[in-house]
Amino acid sequence: MKKYAFLFPGQGAQVPGMIKDICDAYPEARKVVDEVSKITGVNMAELLWESDAAVLSRSDNSQLAITTASLAVIKVLESKGIKPSAVMGFSLGEFPALYAAGVLSFEDVIKVVRKRGQIMQATCEKIAKENEGHAPGMTAVIGLSPEQVTAITKDIKDAYPANLNSPVQTVVSGTADALTELEAKAKEAGARRALRLAVAGPFHSPLMQEAADNFEKALADFTFNNPDKILFSNVTGKQAKDAAEIKKNAVLHLTNPVRWTDEEKVLNDLIADDKDNEWELIEPGVGSVLSGLWAKSGYGEEIKCVSVNSAETLANY
């Protein structure tokens, strides 16, 4: 029997014109775009297809756009009889995963993502204003293990491992001074590159605590359900089964690292233990970052991960 795991991409995957070809080819995808417009009051067709990269890069826009794209693709896959048995998402991608796992309704996941994007954008703008020309941010360290990078950050004030992407790539959040120190020490330790990222803020670190506090208040009005599919958590790197824990982790998510390498291992172990079924991994929505990380994880030789991000790739199913 064929089983599927869906891996949902995070912020940064957005591109102008995203999923236009899919919506032209599949009415169910266009219906998602229209429904999100009704729920939010945002003209999603205009945001997705007429905005430039700068407009789409804002957290309040990109988070809604990427989530809409992921939901549109999974609706098309569903119409083809393809449903996931397991789901996980990278950072923002955890929210379409919550929908796919039955934790949040369609309307609620859109409202939650809208709130999250607005709150994060406001916090990033405040941080930038308070630190004009010297704002906190994120640096990608390439060529060192997550353990090596974590060890380096322990000796640097206000530097925090934020995205544990792969065995040789870790993203660190921190103040401007902390990241400058990190970049020098990482290169001394043998990193191939230490690249400052063009992001709006120091995501997944304690520097986002104000956003987490505001998001916790915003979530008070939403009901989370126990998942009806296998669901993994960025915060723990493990399977998540309890609605209350999942809701708590949605808040912790903003100030804690994305333990993606842990999630990949747990998913791979799950698949390895399932001798009776053949598994395929699908990255639904925009881009191919997670497919690339999976290919480099050491697990990709046995199990493929396919980016489904166009009408052409959807036509293969």
C-alpha positions in Angstrom: 0.0 0.0 0.0 1.2 3.5 -0.8 1.4 6.0 2.0 2.3 9.7 1.9 3.9 12.2 4.3 3.5 15.9 3.6 6.3 18.3 4.4 5.1 21.9 4.4 7.5 24.8 3.5 8.0 27.8 5.6 8.5 31.6 5.3 11.0 32.5 2.5 9.4 30.1 0.0 7.2 32.8 -1.5 7.7 34.0 -5.1 5.7 36.5 -7.2 3.1 34.7 -9.3 3.1 31.7 -7.0 0.5 28.9 -7.8 -1.0 30.9 -10.7 -0.6 27.9 -13.1 -2.1 25.6 -10.5 -5.2 27.8 -10.0 -5.7 28.1 -13.7 -5.6 24.3 -14.1 -7.5 23.3 -11.0 -10.8 24.9 -9.9 -10.4 23.5 -6.4 -7.1 25.4 -6.0 -8.7 28.7 -7.1 -11.6 28.0 -4.7 -9.0 28.0 -1.8 -7.7 31.4 -2.9 -11.2 32.8 -3.0 -12.1 31.4 0.4 -9.0 32.8 2.0 -9.9 36.2 0.5 -13.4 36.0 2.1 -12.1 35.0 5.5 -9.4 37.6 5.7 -10.7 40.5 3.5 -7.4 40.3 1.6 -7.5 40.1 -2.2 -5.4 37.0 -2.3 -5.3 36.8 -6.2 -3.7 40.2 -6.2 -1.3 39.4 -3.3 -0.2 36.1 -4.9 0.0 37.2 -8.5 0.5 40.9 -8.7 2.7 41.7 -5.7 6.5 42.1 -6.1 9.1 40.3 -4.0 9.3 43.1 -1.5 5.6 43.1 -0.7 5.5 39.3 -0.5 8.5 39.2 1.9 6.6 41.0 4.7 5.7 38.5 7.4 2.0 39.5 7.3 1.9 38.8 3.6 4.3 35.9 3.1 2.8 33.7 5.9 -0.7 34.1 4.5 0.4 33.6 0.9 2.5 30.4 1.6 -0.2 28.9 3.7 -2.8 29.5 1.0 -0.5 27.9 -1.6 0.0 24.8 0.6 -3.7 24.4 1.2 -4.5 24.9 -2.5 -2.1 22.1 -3.5 -3.3 19.7 -0.8 -6.9 20.2 -2.0 -5.9 19.3 -5.5 -4.0 16.2 -4.2 -7.1 15.3 -2.2 -9.2 15.5 -5.3 -6.8 12.9 -6.9 -7.2 10.6 -3.9 -3.9 11.5 -2.3 -4.1 12.1 1.5 -1.2 12.1 4.0 -0.7 9.6 6.8 1.9 11.8 8.4 2.5 15.6 8.3 5.1 18.1 9.4 6.0 21.6 8.5 9.0 23.8 8.7 8.4 26.9 10.9 5.3 28.5 9.4 4.7 25.3 7.5 3.6 23.7 10.8 0.3 25.6 10.5 -0.9 24.0 7.2 0.3 20.8 8.8 -2.0 21.4 11.7 -4.9 21.8 9.3 -3.9 18.6 7.4 -3.8 16.7 10.7 -7.3 17.9 11.8 -6.0 20.1 14.6 -7.4 23.3 13.2 -10.3 23.9 10.8 -9.7 25.6 7.4 -11.2 28.9 8.6 -9.3 28.8 11.9 -5.9 28.0 10.4 -6.3 31.0 8.0 -7.3 33.3 10.9 -4.4 32.0 13.1 -1.8 32.4 10.4 -3.1 35.9 9.6 -2.8 36.9 13.3 0.7 35.3 13.5 1.9 37.1 10.5 0.6 40.5 11.7 2.1 40.0 15.2 5.5 39.0 13.9 5.6 41.8 11.3 4.8 44.4 14.1 7.4 42.9 16.4 10.1 43.0 13.6 9.2 46.6 12.7 9.6 47.6 16.4 12.9 45.7 16.7 14.2 47.4 13.5 13.1 50.9 14.7 14.7 50.4 18.1 18.0 49.2 16.5 18.1 51.3 13.4 21.0 50.2 11.2 22.0 47.6 13.7 19.0 45.3 13.9 19.0 41.7 15.1 18.7 39.0 12.5 19.8 35.5 11.4 23.0 33.9 10.0 23.2 30.6 8.2 26.3 28.6 9.2 27.2 26.0 6.5 29.8 23.2 6.9 29.5 22.6 10.7 27.2 20.2 12.5 24.3 21.5 14.6 26.2 20.4 17.7 29.3 22.4 16.7 27.2 25.6 16.1 25.3 25.2 19.3 28.6 24.9 21.2 29.8 28.1 19.6 26.7 30.0 20.5 26.9 29.1 24.2 29.9 31.4 24.5 28.2 34.3 22.7 25.6 36.5 24.5 22.3 36.8 22.6 23.1 34.2 19.9 20.7 31.3 19.6 20.4 28.2 17.3 17.2 28.8 15.5 16.8 26.4 12.6 18.5 23.0 12.7 18.2 22.4 9.0 20.6 19.6 8.2 23.8 17.9 9.4 25.8 20.7 7.8 23.5 23.7 8.0 22.3 25.6 11.1 20.7 29.0 11.2 21.4 31.2 14.2 19.3 34.2 15.5 20.8 37.0 17.5 21.7 40.6 17.9 23.8 42.3 15.2 26.9 42.2 17.5 26.3 38.5 18.4 26.0 37.5 14.8 29.2 39.3 13.8 31.0 37.4 16.6 29.3 34.1 15.6 30.4 34.5 12.0 34.0 35.0 12.9 34.1 32.1 15.3 32.3 29.8 12.9 34.8 30.5 10.2 37.6 29.9 12.7 36.0 26.5 13.5 36.0 25.5 9.9 32.6 26.6 8.5 32.6 26.9 4.7 30.3 29.9 5.0 28.6 32.1 7.6 26.0 34.1 5.7 23.9 36.9 7.1 20.3 36.3 5.9 17.9 39.0 4.5 15.2 38.4 7.1 13.0 40.7 9.0 13.9 39.6 12.5 15.6 37.1 14.9 13.0 34.3 14.4 12.8 31.3 16.7 14.8 32.9 19.5 14.1 34.5 22.9 14.4 37.9 21.1 10.9 37.2 19.7 9.3 36.9 23.2 7.0 39.9 22.8 5.6 38.3 19.6 5.1 35.1 21.5 3.2 36.8 24.3 0.9 38.6 21.9 0.4 35.4 19.9 -0.6 33.5 23.0 -3.3 36.0 23.7 -4.5 35.8 20.1 -4.8 32.0 20.3 -7.0 32.0 23.4 -10.1 32.2 21.1 -9.2 29.2 19.0 -9.9 25.5 19.6 -7.2 23.0 18.9 -8.1 19.3 18.4 -6.1 16.1 18.9 -4.5 15.2 15.5 -6.2 12.5 13.4 -2.9 11.9 11.6 0.7 11.4 12.6 2.0 14.9 13.4 5.5 16.1 14.3 6.5 19.2 16.3 9.3 21.7 15.5 9.6 22.5 19.2 10.1 18.9 20.4 11.4 17.3 17.2 9.0 14.4 18.1 5.4 13.3 17.4 2.7 15.5 18.8 -0.5 13.9 20.0 -2.2 16.2 22.5 -4.2 19.3 21.5 -3.2 21.3 24.7 0.5 20.5 24.1 0.2 21.5 20.4 -1.4 24.8 21.3 1.3 25.5 23.9 4.0 24.6 21.3 2.4 27.0 18.8 3.5 29.8 21.1 6.8 28.3 22.1 7.5 28.0 18.3 8.3 31.7 18.1 11.1 31.6 20.7 12.4 28.0 20.3 14.5 26.4 17.5 13.1 24.4 14.6 14.4 20.9 15.3 14.0 19.8 11.7 16.8 17.3 11.7 15.2 15.6 14.7 11.8 15.5 12.9 13.4 14.0 9.7 15.0 11.2 11.8 11.7 10.4 13.6 9.9 10.3 10.3 12.6 8.1 8.7 12.4 5.8 11.7 8.6 5.6 11.4 8.9 4.7 7.7 11.7 2.2 8.3 9.5 0.4 10.9 6.5 0.2 8.5 7.5 -2.8 6.5 4.1 -3.3 5.0 3.8 0.0 3.1 5.7 2.0 0.5 6.1 5.7 1.5 6.5 8.8 -0.6 7.2 12.3 0.8 5.5 15.3 -0.8 6.4 19.0 -0.3 3.1 20.7 -1.3 2.9 24.4 -2.1 5.9 26.6 -3.1 9.6 25.9 -3.6 11.7 22.8 -3.0 13.8 23.7 0.1 12.5 20.8 2.2 13.0 18.3 -0.6 16.6 19.5 -0.8 17.1 19.2 2.9 15.7 15.6 2.8 18.0 14.7 0.0 21.0 15.8 2.0 19.8 14.2 5.2 21.1 10.8 4.5 17.6 9.4 4.2 16.8 10.5 0.6 18.6 7.5 -1.0 15.9 5.1 0.2 12.8 7.4 0.2 12.2 10.2 -2.2 10.7 13.6 -1.4 9.0 15.3 -4.3 8.2 19.1 -4.6 4.7 19.5 -5.8 4.6 23.2 -6.7 3.3 23.5 -10.2 0.5 22.3 -12.5 3.1 20.2 -14.2 4.2 18.4 -11.0 0.6 17.9 -10.0 -0.2 16.3 -13.4 2.2 13.4 -12.3 -0.4 12.2 -9.8 
